Amino acid sequence: MSESTKMDFPELDLGLALSKAEGNLNFLAQATNTEGDQTLTISQGMAILDALHAVQEARKKLQVVLYEQRKK
């Protein structure tokens, strides 16, 4: 996607970026949530889950904003 295309659809670009971040964080959360996995500390695991939750909340708020804009 070219830079000019990204500027034409900022809502779409934001939604795609949030989806990508959410997918990556879901992958990390699932990959580190296995029995016997000792590669991360509890704090690191909690940081992944906190970031995942923040991205999910941001995506939900974006959906509300876009819905309200379309109603007008």
PyMOL Python script that loads the backbone (N, CA, C, O; Angstrom):
from pymol import cmd

cmd.read_pdbstr("""\
ATOM      1  N   MET A   1       0.855  -1.174   0.000  1.00  0.00           N
ATOM      2  CA  MET A   1       0.000   0.000   0.000  1.00  0.00           C
ATOM      3  C   MET A   1       0.895   1.229   0.000  1.00  0.00           C
ATOM      4  O   MET A   1       1.815   1.343   0.810  1.00  0.00           O
ATOM      5  N   SER A   2       0.619   2.130  -0.902  1.00  0.00           N
ATOM      6  CA  SER A   2       1.459   3.319  -1.003  1.00  0.00           C
ATOM      7  C   SER A   2       1.115   4.316   0.097  1.00  0.00           C
ATOM      8  O   SER A   2       0.062   4.231   0.729  1.00  0.00           O
ATOM      9  N   GLU A   3       2.013   5.248   0.309  1.00  0.00           N
ATOM     10  CA  GLU A   3       1.817   6.263   1.346  1.00  0.00           C
ATOM     11  C   GLU A   3       0.591   7.117   1.061  1.00  0.00           C
ATOM     12  O   GLU A   3      -0.119   7.489   1.994  1.00  0.00           O
ATOM     13  N   SER A   4       0.320   7.438  -0.202  1.00  0.00           N
ATOM     14  CA  SER A   4      -0.846   8.261  -0.532  1.00  0.00           C
ATOM     15  C   SER A   4      -2.139   7.514  -0.258  1.00  0.00           C
ATOM     16  O   SER A   4      -3.126   8.127   0.149  1.00  0.00           O
ATOM     17  N   THR A   5      -2.157   6.194  -0.475  1.00  0.00           N
ATOM     18  CA  THR A   5      -3.344   5.400  -0.179  1.00  0.00           C
ATOM     19  C   THR A   5      -3.607   5.369   1.321  1.00  0.00           C
ATOM     20  O   THR A   5      -4.758   5.443   1.752  1.00  0.00           O
ATOM     21  N   LYS A   6      -2.560   5.262   2.110  1.00  0.00           N
ATOM     22  CA  LYS A   6      -2.720   5.243   3.558  1.00  0.00           C
ATOM     23  C   LYS A   6      -3.338   6.546   4.058  1.00  0.00           C
ATOM     24  O   LYS A   6      -4.131   6.530   4.999  1.00  0.00           O
ATOM     25  N   MET A   7      -2.994   7.642   3.455  1.00  0.00           N
ATOM     26  CA  MET A   7      -3.530   8.929   3.892  1.00  0.00           C
ATOM     27  C   MET A   7      -5.002   9.086   3.509  1.00  0.00           C
ATOM     28  O   MET A   7      -5.722   9.863   4.137  1.00  0.00           O
ATOM     29  N   ASP A   8      -5.459   8.354   2.483  1.00  0.00           N
ATOM     30  CA  ASP A   8      -6.838   8.466   2.041  1.00  0.00           C
ATOM     31  C   ASP A   8      -7.812   7.770   2.984  1.00  0.00           C
ATOM     32  O   ASP A   8      -8.978   8.160   3.055  1.00  0.00           O
ATOM     33  N   PHE A   9      -7.361   6.752   3.707  1.00  0.00           N
ATOM     34  CA  PHE A   9      -8.237   5.965   4.565  1.00  0.00           C
ATOM     35  C   PHE A   9      -7.628   5.763   5.957  1.00  0.00           C
ATOM     36  O   PHE A   9      -7.272   4.639   6.313  1.00  0.00           O
ATOM     37  N   PRO A  10      -7.506   6.825   6.741  1.00  0.00           N
ATOM     38  CA  PRO A  10      -6.850   6.675   8.041  1.00  0.00           C
ATOM     39  C   PRO A  10      -7.603   5.742   8.992  1.00  0.00           C
ATOM     40  O   PRO A  10      -6.979   5.050   9.795  1.00  0.00           O
ATOM     41  N   GLU A  11      -8.929   5.716   8.911  1.00  0.00           N
ATOM     42  CA  GLU A  11      -9.693   4.822   9.788  1.00  0.00           C
ATOM     43  C   GLU A  11      -9.389   3.365   9.467  1.00  0.00           C
ATOM     44  O   GLU A  11      -9.238   2.538  10.367  1.00  0.00           O
ATOM     45  N   LEU A  12      -9.299   3.061   8.177  1.00  0.00           N
ATOM     46  CA  LEU A  12      -8.972   1.697   7.768  1.00  0.00           C
ATOM     47  C   LEU A  12      -7.562   1.330   8.208  1.00  0.00           C
ATOM     48  O   LEU A  12      -7.330   0.228   8.705  1.00  0.00           O
ATOM     49  N   ASP A  13      -6.622   2.251   8.026  1.00  0.00           N
ATOM     50  CA  ASP A  13      -5.240   1.997   8.432  1.00  0.00           C
ATOM     51  C   ASP A  13      -5.149   1.757   9.938  1.00  0.00           C
ATOM     52  O   ASP A  13      -4.416   0.875  10.386  1.00  0.00           O
ATOM     53  N   LEU A  14      -5.888   2.536  10.710  1.00  0.00           N
ATOM     54  CA  LEU A  14      -5.889   2.357  12.164  1.00  0.00           C
ATOM     55  C   LEU A  14      -6.493   1.014  12.535  1.00  0.00           C
ATOM     56  O   LEU A  14      -5.955   0.302  13.383  1.00  0.00           O
ATOM     57  N   GLY A  15      -7.597   0.669  11.911  1.00  0.00           N
ATOM     58  CA  GLY A  15      -8.226  -0.619  12.181  1.00  0.00           C
ATOM     59  C   GLY A  15      -7.310  -1.785  11.839  1.00  0.00           C
ATOM     60  O   GLY A  15      -7.219  -2.754  12.593  1.00  0.00           O
ATOM     61  N   LEU A  16      -6.634  -1.690  10.703  1.00  0.00           N
ATOM     62  CA  LEU A  16      -5.708  -2.752  10.306  1.00  0.00           C
ATOM     63  C   LEU A  16      -4.533  -2.857  11.276  1.00  0.00           C
ATOM     64  O   LEU A  16      -4.116  -3.958  11.637  1.00  0.00           O
ATOM     65  N   ALA A  17      -4.008  -1.722  11.692  1.00  0.00           N
ATOM     66  CA  ALA A  17      -2.883  -1.732  12.634  1.00  0.00           C
ATOM     67  C   ALA A  17      -3.297  -2.338  13.971  1.00  0.00           C
ATOM     68  O   ALA A  17      -2.548  -3.115  14.563  1.00  0.00           O
ATOM     69  N   LEU A  18      -4.492  -1.983  14.446  1.00  0.00           N
ATOM     70  CA  LEU A  18      -4.979  -2.553  15.708  1.00  0.00           C
ATOM     71  C   LEU A  18      -5.192  -4.061  15.574  1.00  0.00           C
ATOM     72  O   LEU A  18      -4.864  -4.819  16.486  1.00  0.00           O
ATOM     73  N   SER A  19      -5.734  -4.490  14.448  1.00  0.00           N
ATOM     74  CA  SER A  19      -5.951  -5.921  14.232  1.00  0.00           C
ATOM     75  C   SER A  19      -4.631  -6.683  14.202  1.00  0.00           C
ATOM     76  O   SER A  19      -4.522  -7.774  14.761  1.00  0.00           O
ATOM     77  N   LYS A  20      -3.636  -6.102  13.549  1.00  0.00           N
ATOM     78  CA  LYS A  20      -2.324  -6.749  13.484  1.00  0.00           C
ATOM     79  C   LYS A  20      -1.703  -6.852  14.875  1.00  0.00           C
ATOM     80  O   LYS A  20      -1.174  -7.898  15.250  1.00  0.00           O
ATOM     81  N   ALA A  21      -1.771  -5.764  15.633  1.00  0.00           N
ATOM     82  CA  ALA A  21      -1.213  -5.780  16.993  1.00  0.00           C
ATOM     83  C   ALA A  21      -1.962  -6.777  17.866  1.00  0.00           C
ATOM     84  O   ALA A  21      -1.350  -7.506  18.647  1.00  0.00           O
ATOM     85  N   GLU A  22      -3.284  -6.810  17.736  1.00  0.00           N
ATOM     86  CA  GLU A  22      -4.074  -7.750  18.531  1.00  0.00           C
ATOM     87  C   GLU A  22      -3.720  -9.191  18.178  1.00  0.00           C
ATOM     88  O   GLU A  22      -3.574 -10.030  19.067  1.00  0.00           O
ATOM     89  N   GLY A  23      -3.582  -9.482  16.887  1.00  0.00           N
ATOM     90  CA  GLY A  23      -3.210 -10.833  16.467  1.00  0.00           C
ATOM     91  C   GLY A  23      -1.842 -11.237  16.997  1.00  0.00           C
ATOM     92  O   GLY A  23      -1.662 -12.360  17.467  1.00  0.00           O
ATOM     93  N   ASN A  24      -0.887 -10.330  16.925  1.00  0.00           N
ATOM     94  CA  ASN A  24       0.460 -10.634  17.436  1.00  0.00           C
ATOM     95  C   ASN A  24       0.451 -10.843  18.941  1.00  0.00           C
ATOM     96  O   ASN A  24       1.121 -11.746  19.444  1.00  0.00           O
ATOM     97  N   LEU A  25      -0.293 -10.027  19.660  1.00  0.00           N
ATOM     98  CA  LEU A  25      -0.362 -10.179  21.114  1.00  0.00           C
ATOM     99  C   LEU A  25      -1.106 -11.457  21.504  1.00  0.00           C
ATOM    100  O   LEU A  25      -0.736 -12.117  22.475  1.00  0.00           O
ATOM    101  N   ASN A  26      -2.148 -11.807  20.755  1.00  0.00           N
ATOM    102  CA  ASN A  26      -2.835 -13.078  21.001  1.00  0.00           C
ATOM    103  C   ASN A  26      -1.882 -14.246  20.803  1.00  0.00           C
ATOM    104  O   ASN A  26      -1.871 -15.188  21.595  1.00  0.00           O
ATOM    105  N   PHE A  27      -1.080 -14.181  19.737  1.00  0.00           N
ATOM    106  CA  PHE A  27      -0.098 -15.224  19.483  1.00  0.00           C
ATOM    107  C   PHE A  27       0.876 -15.342  20.655  1.00  0.00           C
ATOM    108  O   PHE A  27       1.141 -16.443  21.138  1.00  0.00           O
ATOM    109  N   LEU A  28       1.405 -14.213  21.108  1.00  0.00           N
ATOM    110  CA  LEU A  28       2.346 -14.240  22.230  1.00  0.00           C
ATOM    111  C   LEU A  28       1.695 -14.774  23.496  1.00  0.00           C
ATOM    112  O   LEU A  28       2.298 -15.560  24.226  1.00  0.00           O
ATOM    113  N   ALA A  29       0.461 -14.344  23.754  1.00  0.00           N
ATOM    114  CA  ALA A  29      -0.238 -14.799  24.961  1.00  0.00           C
ATOM    115  C   ALA A  29      -0.457 -16.310  24.918  1.00  0.00           C
ATOM    116  O   ALA A  29      -0.251 -16.994  25.921  1.00  0.00           O
ATOM    117  N   GLN A  30      -0.871 -16.832  23.769  1.00  0.00           N
ATOM    118  CA  GLN A  30      -1.100 -18.276  23.653  1.00  0.00           C
ATOM    119  C   GLN A  30       0.203 -19.061  23.659  1.00  0.00           C
ATOM    120  O   GLN A  30       0.282 -20.140  24.246  1.00  0.00           O
ATOM    121  N   ALA A  31       1.214 -18.522  23.012  1.00  0.00           N
ATOM    122  CA  ALA A  31       2.502 -19.220  22.930  1.00  0.00           C
ATOM    123  C   ALA A  31       3.174 -19.308  24.292  1.00  0.00           C
ATOM    124  O   ALA A  31       3.922 -20.251  24.547  1.00  0.00           O
ATOM    125  N   THR A  32       2.927 -18.366  25.149  1.00  0.00           N
ATOM    126  CA  THR A  32       3.585 -18.368  26.459  1.00  0.00           C
ATOM    127  C   THR A  32       2.685 -18.923  27.555  1.00  0.00           C
ATOM    128  O   THR A  32       3.049 -18.911  28.731  1.00  0.00           O
ATOM    129  N   ASN A  33       1.515 -19.408  27.167  1.00  0.00           N
ATOM    130  CA  ASN A  33       0.562 -19.929  28.147  1.00  0.00           C
ATOM    131  C   ASN A  33       0.515 -21.454  28.086  1.00  0.00           C
ATOM    132  O   ASN A  33      -0.556 -22.049  28.200  1.00  0.00           O
ATOM    133  N   THR A  34       1.668 -22.082  27.907  1.00  0.00           N
ATOM    134  CA  THR A  34       1.718 -23.531  27.823  1.00  0.00           C
ATOM    135  C   THR A  34       2.326 -24.095  29.098  1.00  0.00           C
ATOM    136  O   THR A  34       3.094 -23.426  29.790  1.00  0.00           O
ATOM    137  N   GLU A  35       1.973 -25.314  29.388  1.00  0.00           N
ATOM    138  CA  GLU A  35       2.512 -25.997  30.572  1.00  0.00           C
ATOM    139  C   GLU A  35       4.035 -26.089  30.473  1.00  0.00           C
ATOM    140  O   GLU A  35       4.570 -26.473  29.434  1.00  0.00           O
ATOM    141  N   GLY A  36       4.699 -25.749  31.511  1.00  0.00           N
ATOM    142  CA  GLY A  36       6.146 -25.887  31.564  1.00  0.00           C
ATOM    143  C   GLY A  36       6.920 -24.792  30.857  1.00  0.00           C
ATOM    144  O   GLY A  36       8.148 -24.858  30.786  1.00  0.00           O
ATOM    145  N   ASP A  37       6.231 -23.781  30.331  1.00  0.00           N
ATOM    146  CA  ASP A  37       6.936 -22.692  29.637  1.00  0.00           C
ATOM    147  C   ASP A  37       7.546 -21.772  30.684  1.00  0.00           C
ATOM    148  O   ASP A  37       6.825 -21.128  31.446  1.00  0.00           O
ATOM    149  N   GLN A  38       8.844 -21.710  30.720  1.00  0.00           N
ATOM    150  CA  GLN A  38       9.550 -20.906  31.712  1.00  0.00           C
ATOM    151  C   GLN A  38      10.329 -19.769  31.061  1.00  0.00           C
ATOM    152  O   GLN A  38      11.254 -19.234  31.672  1.00  0.00           O
ATOM    153  N   THR A  39       9.974 -19.386  29.825  1.00  0.00           N
ATOM    154  CA  THR A  39      10.770 -18.392  29.114  1.00  0.00           C
ATOM    155  C   THR A  39      10.449 -16.962  29.530  1.00  0.00           C
ATOM    156  O   THR A  39      11.277 -16.069  29.348  1.00  0.00           O
ATOM    157  N   LEU A  40       9.271 -16.729  30.082  1.00  0.00           N
ATOM    158  CA  LEU A  40       8.886 -15.382  30.491  1.00  0.00           C
ATOM    159  C   LEU A  40       8.632 -15.323  31.996  1.00  0.00           C
ATOM    160  O   LEU A  40       8.242 -16.308  32.622  1.00  0.00           O
ATOM    161  N   THR A  41       8.861 -14.160  32.541  1.00  0.00           N
ATOM    162  CA  THR A  41       8.498 -13.962  33.938  1.00  0.00           C
ATOM    163  C   THR A  41       7.003 -13.668  34.014  1.00  0.00           C
ATOM    164  O   THR A  41       6.360 -13.405  32.998  1.00  0.00           O
ATOM    165  N   ILE A  42       6.475 -13.712  35.189  1.00  0.00           N
ATOM    166  CA  ILE A  42       5.061 -13.378  35.390  1.00  0.00           C
ATOM    167  C   ILE A  42       4.807 -11.939  34.958  1.00  0.00           C
ATOM    168  O   ILE A  42       3.779 -11.646  34.348  1.00  0.00           O
ATOM    169  N   SER A  43       5.720 -11.056  35.265  1.00  0.00           N
ATOM    170  CA  SER A  43       5.565  -9.650  34.873  1.00  0.00           C
ATOM    171  C   SER A  43       5.522  -9.490  33.359  1.00  0.00           C
ATOM    172  O   SER A  43       4.730  -8.702  32.841  1.00  0.00           O
ATOM    173  N   GLN A  44       6.359 -10.225  32.650  1.00  0.00           N
ATOM    174  CA  GLN A  44       6.353 -10.145  31.191  1.00  0.00           C
ATOM    175  C   GLN A  44       5.042 -10.687  30.618  1.00  0.00           C
ATOM    176  O   GLN A  44       4.480 -10.108  29.688  1.00  0.00           O
ATOM    177  N   GLY A  45       4.566 -11.782  31.167  1.00  0.00           N
ATOM    178  CA  GLY A  45       3.292 -12.340  30.725  1.00  0.00           C
ATOM    179  C   GLY A  45       2.143 -11.384  30.987  1.00  0.00           C
ATOM    180  O   GLY A  45       1.257 -11.224  30.148  1.00  0.00           O
ATOM    181  N   MET A  46       2.158 -10.750  32.151  1.00  0.00           N
ATOM    182  CA  MET A  46       1.109  -9.781  32.476  1.00  0.00           C
ATOM    183  C   MET A  46       1.189  -8.568  31.556  1.00  0.00           C
ATOM    184  O   MET A  46       0.158  -8.002  31.192  1.00  0.00           O
ATOM    185  N   ALA A  47       2.392  -8.162  31.179  1.00  0.00           N
ATOM    186  CA  ALA A  47       2.548  -7.033  30.265  1.00  0.00           C
ATOM    187  C   ALA A  47       1.941  -7.360  28.906  1.00  0.00           C
ATOM    188  O   ALA A  47       1.309  -6.503  28.288  1.00  0.00           O
ATOM    189  N   ILE A  48       2.127  -8.592  28.436  1.00  0.00           N
ATOM    190  CA  ILE A  48       1.526  -9.015  27.166  1.00  0.00           C
ATOM    191  C   ILE A  48       0.012  -8.956  27.266  1.00  0.00           C
ATOM    192  O   ILE A  48      -0.654  -8.426  26.377  1.00  0.00           O
ATOM    193  N   LEU A  49      -0.528  -9.494  28.337  1.00  0.00           N
ATOM    194  CA  LEU A  49      -1.984  -9.502  28.506  1.00  0.00           C
ATOM    195  C   LEU A  49      -2.543  -8.094  28.668  1.00  0.00           C
ATOM    196  O   LEU A  49      -3.613  -7.795  28.138  1.00  0.00           O
ATOM    197  N   ASP A  50      -1.844  -7.228  29.388  1.00  0.00           N
ATOM    198  CA  ASP A  50      -2.285  -5.836  29.533  1.00  0.00           C
ATOM    199  C   ASP A  50      -2.288  -5.120  28.185  1.00  0.00           C
ATOM    200  O   ASP A  50      -3.223  -4.383  27.869  1.00  0.00           O
ATOM    201  N   ALA A  51      -1.236  -5.340  27.389  1.00  0.00           N
ATOM    202  CA  ALA A  51      -1.166  -4.719  26.066  1.00  0.00           C
ATOM    203  C   ALA A  51      -2.274  -5.256  25.164  1.00  0.00           C
ATOM    204  O   ALA A  51      -2.886  -4.494  24.415  1.00  0.00           O
ATOM    205  N   LEU A  52      -2.534  -6.549  25.228  1.00  0.00           N
ATOM    206  CA  LEU A  52      -3.614  -7.144  24.443  1.00  0.00           C
ATOM    207  C   LEU A  52      -4.953  -6.528  24.817  1.00  0.00           C
ATOM    208  O   LEU A  52      -5.747  -6.176  23.944  1.00  0.00           O
ATOM    209  N   HIS A  53      -5.202  -6.399  26.102  1.00  0.00           N
ATOM    210  CA  HIS A  53      -6.454  -5.795  26.563  1.00  0.00           C
ATOM    211  C   HIS A  53      -6.570  -4.346  26.083  1.00  0.00           C
ATOM    212  O   HIS A  53      -7.644  -3.928  25.651  1.00  0.00           O
ATOM    213  N   ALA A  54      -5.495  -3.586  26.153  1.00  0.00           N
ATOM    214  CA  ALA A  54      -5.523  -2.190  25.712  1.00  0.00           C
ATOM    215  C   ALA A  54      -5.825  -2.087  24.213  1.00  0.00           C
ATOM    216  O   ALA A  54      -6.586  -1.216  23.791  1.00  0.00           O
ATOM    217  N   VAL A  55      -5.240  -2.961  23.424  1.00  0.00           N
ATOM    218  CA  VAL A  55      -5.489  -2.954  21.974  1.00  0.00           C
ATOM    219  C   VAL A  55      -6.941  -3.335  21.699  1.00  0.00           C
ATOM    220  O   VAL A  55      -7.584  -2.733  20.839  1.00  0.00           O
ATOM    221  N   GLN A  56      -7.458  -4.317  22.410  1.00  0.00           N
ATOM    222  CA  GLN A  56      -8.854  -4.721  22.218  1.00  0.00           C
ATOM    223  C   GLN A  56      -9.804  -3.587  22.574  1.00  0.00           C
ATOM    224  O   GLN A  56     -10.787  -3.354  21.870  1.00  0.00           O
ATOM    225  N   GLU A  57      -9.521  -2.887  23.652  1.00  0.00           N
ATOM    226  CA  GLU A  57     -10.360  -1.745  24.049  1.00  0.00           C
ATOM    227  C   GLU A  57     -10.282  -0.624  23.016  1.00  0.00           C
ATOM    228  O   GLU A  57     -11.295  -0.005  22.691  1.00  0.00           O
ATOM    229  N   ALA A  58      -9.087  -0.365  22.502  1.00  0.00           N
ATOM    230  CA  ALA A  58      -8.927   0.681  21.484  1.00  0.00           C
ATOM    231  C   ALA A  58      -9.703   0.318  20.220  1.00  0.00           C
ATOM    232  O   ALA A  58     -10.329   1.181  19.604  1.00  0.00           O
ATOM    233  N   ARG A  59      -9.663  -0.953  19.834  1.00  0.00           N
ATOM    234  CA  ARG A  59     -10.391  -1.398  18.648  1.00  0.00           C
ATOM    235  C   ARG A  59     -11.898  -1.232  18.845  1.00  0.00           C
ATOM    236  O   ARG A  59     -12.598  -0.804  17.927  1.00  0.00           O
ATOM    237  N   LYS A  60     -12.397  -1.566  20.028  1.00  0.00           N
ATOM    238  CA  LYS A  60     -13.829  -1.399  20.328  1.00  0.00           C
ATOM    239  C   LYS A  60     -14.226   0.071  20.281  1.00  0.00           C
ATOM    240  O   LYS A  60     -15.275   0.413  19.734  1.00  0.00           O
ATOM    241  N   LYS A  61     -13.403   0.937  20.847  1.00  0.00           N
ATOM    242  CA  LYS A  61     -13.702   2.370  20.829  1.00  0.00           C
ATOM    243  C   LYS A  61     -13.673   2.926  19.413  1.00  0.00           C
ATOM    244  O   LYS A  61     -14.489   3.780  19.065  1.00  0.00           O
ATOM    245  N   LEU A  62     -12.736   2.447  18.590  1.00  0.00           N
ATOM    246  CA  LEU A  62     -12.691   2.868  17.191  1.00  0.00           C
ATOM    247  C   LEU A  62     -13.977   2.468  16.483  1.00  0.00           C
ATOM    248  O   LEU A  62     -14.522   3.249  15.703  1.00  0.00           O
ATOM    249  N   GLN A  63     -14.464   1.270  16.744  1.00  0.00           N
ATOM    250  CA  GLN A  63     -15.702   0.823  16.121  1.00  0.00           C
ATOM    251  C   GLN A  63     -16.867   1.722  16.512  1.00  0.00           C
ATOM    252  O   GLN A  63     -17.706   2.040  15.669  1.00  0.00           O
ATOM    253  N   VAL A  64     -16.934   2.135  17.773  1.00  0.00           N
ATOM    254  CA  VAL A  64     -17.998   3.028  18.231  1.00  0.00           C
ATOM    255  C   VAL A  64     -17.895   4.384  17.535  1.00  0.00           C
ATOM    256  O   VAL A  64     -18.903   4.930  17.087  1.00  0.00           O
ATOM    257  N   VAL A  65     -16.682   4.926  17.444  1.00  0.00           N
ATOM    258  CA  VAL A  65     -16.473   6.218  16.788  1.00  0.00           C
ATOM    259  C   VAL A  65     -16.885   6.154  15.326  1.00  0.00           C
ATOM    260  O   VAL A  65     -17.582   7.041  14.833  1.00  0.00           O
ATOM    261  N   LEU A  66     -16.455   5.109  14.634  1.00  0.00           N
ATOM    262  CA  LEU A  66     -16.805   4.975  13.219  1.00  0.00           C
ATOM    263  C   LEU A  66     -18.305   4.799  13.029  1.00  0.00           C
ATOM    264  O   LEU A  66     -18.878   5.335  12.081  1.00  0.00           O
ATOM    265  N   TYR A  67     -18.941   4.054  13.922  1.00  0.00           N
ATOM    266  CA  TYR A  67     -20.389   3.875  13.845  1.00  0.00           C
ATOM    267  C   TYR A  67     -21.109   5.214  14.026  1.00  0.00           C
ATOM    268  O   TYR A  67     -22.043   5.533  13.290  1.00  0.00           O
ATOM    269  N   GLU A  68     -20.660   5.990  15.015  1.00  0.00           N
ATOM    270  CA  GLU A  68     -21.280   7.292  15.260  1.00  0.00           C
ATOM    271  C   GLU A  68     -21.079   8.247  14.085  1.00  0.00           C
ATOM    272  O   GLU A  68     -21.975   9.025  13.755  1.00  0.00           O
ATOM    273  N   GLN A  69     -19.919   8.191  13.461  1.00  0.00           N
ATOM    274  CA  GLN A  69     -19.646   9.040  12.292  1.00  0.00           C
ATOM    275  C   GLN A  69     -20.552   8.680  11.133  1.00  0.00           C
ATOM    276  O   GLN A  69     -21.016   9.562  10.412  1.00  0.00           O
ATOM    277  N   ARG A  70     -20.808   7.407  10.947  1.00  0.00           N
ATOM    278  CA  ARG A  70     -21.651   6.953   9.830  1.00  0.00           C
ATOM    279  C   ARG A  70     -23.113   7.302  10.051  1.00  0.00           C
ATOM    280  O   ARG A  70     -23.864   7.464   9.089  1.00  0.00           O
ATOM    281  N   LYS A  71     -23.522   7.418  11.302  1.00  0.00           N
ATOM    282  CA  LYS A  71     -24.922   7.774  11.595  1.00  0.00           C
ATOM    283  C   LYS A  71     -25.233   9.207  11.189  1.00  0.00           C
ATOM    284  O   LYS A  71     -26.380   9.532  10.883  1.00  0.00           O
ATOM    285  N   LYS A  72     -24.216  10.067  11.183  1.00  0.00           N
ATOM    286  CA  LYS A  72     -24.429  11.488  10.891  1.00  0.00           C
ATOM    287  C   LYS A  72     -24.686  11.738   9.434  1.00  0.00           C
ATOM    288  O   LYS A  72     -24.884  12.884   9.030  1.00  0.00           O
TER     289      LYS A  72
END
""", "prot")
cmd.dss("prot")
cmd.show_as("cartoon", "prot")
cmd.util.cbc("prot")
cmd.orient("prot")
